[in-house]
Amino acid sequence: MSRHRHSPKVVTASSLLEGDTVWLTADDRWTRNMSEAELIEDEAVAEDRLLLAISQPDLVVGAYLADAAPSKNGPIPVHVRETLRTKGPSNYFHGKQQQEQAVAQASNFEEA
């Protein structure tokens, strides 16, 4: 039976009070900057770190392991979901949404 190779992970969750995306650091702090997160190469260590996160329901909710890749500035996201989570709350416009909002606002001024 072949075993799949474990990909590097970070522990991520949502801050209980603010709802911000947070990542677990090597010194057991929660940070809002993914590049400060602990990049975990060992599958057993990743599971242990996740258990630590889950044991902190007074600080975070929805903890899980997310795939990440190493970079010279720390871990970076591998999947679109994590990329979006690094950019902050989605209750404001980004990219195309921002451009469409600007066009809509300009149209409103023309009508007035």
Secondary structure, 3 states (H helix, E strand, C coil): CCCCCCCCEEEEEEECCCCCEEEECCCCCEECCHHHCCCECCHHHHHHHHHHHHCCCCCEEEEEEEEEECCCCCCEECCHHHHHHHCCCCCCCCHHHHHHHHHHHHHHHHHC
